[in-house]
Structures are given as C-alpha cells and as structure tokens.
Amino acid sequence: MLSLFRQPLSFVATKWQTLIRVAGDPYRPELHYMRGPGPKWRAKYQASRLNRSL
C-alpha cells in the first residue's frame, strides 16, 4: 500500500522543489535590458541631427 503512494508523492515533491527554486530566483531580466540608445548610436546620428537644425 505504501508503494502505491510513493510515486505520486515523489512527483509532487519534485514539482514543489522546482516551484520553490524558480520562485526564489533573484534574476530579473527587465533590469538588464537596454534602456535607450547607447554611445555608438549617438556618435553615428549626432552629425545628422546637427545638420538638420541648421
């Protein structure tokens, strides 16, 4: 009878551990995304913006 419950219990325990590991992961990708043009973009388009203002 005990072996009848062992496999489903093992499955639930594995899923629970996975959930805890994923929920406790401190990595937040939205903090690492680029938030606008960088220095290379500014260097490339700075000249065209200056020419337009004249």
C-alpha positions in Angstrom: 0.0 0.0 0.0 2.8 2.4 0.8 4.4 1.9 -2.6 1.2 3.0 -4.1 1.6 6.5 -2.7 5.3 6.7 -3.2 5.4 7.6 -6.9 2.7 10.3 -6.8 4.2 11.8 -3.7 7.7 11.8 -5.3 6.2 13.6 -8.3 4.5 16.2 -6.2 7.7 16.7 -4.1 9.8 17.2 -7.3 7.3 19.7 -8.7 7.2 21.6 -5.4 11.0 21.8 -5.3 11.1 23.1 -8.8 8.5 25.8 -8.0 10.4 26.9 -4.9 13.7 27.1 -6.9 12.0 29.1 -9.7 10.2 31.5 -7.4 13.3 32.1 -5.4 15.5 33.0 -8.4 16.6 36.6 -7.9 17.4 37.1 -11.6 15.1 39.8 -13.1 15.8 40.2 -16.8 13.9 43.5 -17.0 16.7 45.1 -15.0 19.3 44.1 -17.7 17.5 45.3 -20.8 18.9 48.3 -22.7 17.0 51.5 -21.9 17.7 53.6 -24.9 20.4 54.4 -27.5 24.0 54.0 -26.4 27.1 55.9 -27.2 27.6 54.3 -30.6 24.2 55.3 -31.8 24.7 58.8 -30.5 28.1 59.1 -32.3 26.5 57.8 -35.6 23.4 60.1 -35.5 24.8 63.2 -33.8 26.1 64.6 -37.1 22.8 64.2 -38.9 20.9 65.8 -36.0 23.2 68.8 -36.1 22.8 69.3 -39.9 19.0 69.3 -39.6 19.0 72.1 -37.0 20.9 74.4 -39.3 
